[in-house]
Amino acid sequence: MSVMSCAPEVVTTKPPVDTTVVKPAAESYVRISPQNKAYLQLTNGDTFIPIGINTSFIRQEDKEEVILQRYEHYFQETAKYGGNFARVWLSAPAFEIENKKIGVYDSVIAQRVDKLVALAEKYQIRLKLCFEHFRDLTGYPAPFVYSLAFDKPFYAVKNGGKFKDMPDYINSKEGRAVYLNRAAFWLNRYANKPIIFGWELWNEMEHTRVPTPAVEAWMKEIFPGVKKLAPNHLVMQSMGSMSTSWARSIYKTFSAIPDNSIAQVHRYLDMGAELAVCRGPMDELAADAINDLRSFNLDKPIVLAETSAVEPNHSGPSKLFDKDVNGILFHDLLFAPFFSGSAAPGQSWYWDFYVDKNNLWYHLGRFSQAIKGFDPIKENARPYFSNGENQLKIYSLLGTTKDLIWIRDGENNWQTELVNGKAPRVVKTQKFKLEPGVLRVEFYDPWKQQWTKGEIKNNATILPDFSRSIVVRVEKM
């Protein structure tokens, strides 16, 4: 005899399993943040702030072993201090695959670049790879002993090439095909490499002296061609130092091209520059470059992608480097852009004559430490500048729950310290006003590598004694 239960049947259902797998950072590509297009993030959702410098080529060296040893040193030092980014020119002699004849690519050089990319993967240094830098089809040598030649003579008809001059190369269908075929060699090789930060079409392309409308038309055709072959990577362009009113106009034109992922700007401390700001304090010229591009309302990340100090009219590396053993210029070019709304700290040129020679890599670590715990995307950070009391310049990133503030002593700069020999003063017992609702305040001294806690009283705090600069981190209700 069977017995039937009158109890209702209990059906146990398991909650759906979340099968979403968040990839680690090393397997994620860099992209523009969909939440805040002024900043970058990885495809796994992590905010990504590119911290590093230009390491574009190795000067006067053709031995592969030495070249790779130097790059390993640069990458190792960058990573040691929290960096994650470097820029390399694929058109430099050591990495140029098309070095004798149009369309003929050197497999030995290609394998050398493979080794470079492997080193970048080893140290997790995201590479921005620049396709081209040449400016003419003549055979002129490098302008300086320690520079590169800016010519491709074998492209010229008179040397067995296909083009009469630069306008012919830029404007012709055949010239664009030559460019894209060479680019495709690299894009097909590395399109699925997350270690590639992005691709740069040309270094300072306006120096080709091809009329601006023609260069703009070229970009509008080349950008989609490159992006099609590397859909996971950013694609960008660069122009020369924004030191003239004319340069500002071309930046406004080229930065606005929709397929140009990042608005990059180059600017140097240059006593021969037309614009007065380029002859002033490093923090001001760097911040001004970012603010200028922000005024274009571009709705994309902005980066000071090349900056440093030069002799008048870019006639060589600055003589200030010999005196700047403490990295005053490097500190300012790192901090000022980011605290003015850039997606990254400034990216120094003269990796060899300045940063490495003076052993200034640790400044990358000081910057990394200063921004630790502050996510500009989650905070929806807004840059704000004000002049404070006692000649203090206050560069702020205002967030929803946190503010991060870099205070620069306006009494001190490269002119006072490196030229006039005046030691930086100690700013003592300086009152700093706070907005109502601040829960806690902390200070980071990047020159002493020291964090301290502050006391809040009547919507104000007292800054610890400091020289040159200090960072303030504010947590709000």
ABEGO torsion letter per residue (X at the ends): XBBBBABBBBBBBBBBBBABBBBBAAABBBBBBAABAABBBBAAGBBBBBBEBBBABBBGBABAAAAAAAAAAAAAAAAAAGBABBBBBAABAAABABAABBGBBBAAAAAAAAAAAAAAAAAGBBBBBBABABABABABBBABAABBBABBAAABAAAGBABABAAAAAABAAAAAAAAAAAAAAAAAAAABAABAEBBABBGAAAAGBBAAAAAAAAAAAAAAAAAABAABBBBBBBBBBABAAAAAAAAAAAABAABABBBBBBBBBAABABAAAABBAAAAAAAAAAAAAAAGAGBBBBBABBEBBBBGGAEBBAAAAABAAGAAAAAAAAAAAAAGBABBBBBBGAAAAAAAAGAAAAAAAAAAAABGBBAAAAGBBBBBBBBBGGBBBBBBBBAABBBBBBBBAABBAAAAAAAGBBBBBBBGBBBBBBBGBABBBBBBAAAGBBBBBBBBGGBBBBBBBBGBBBBBBBBX
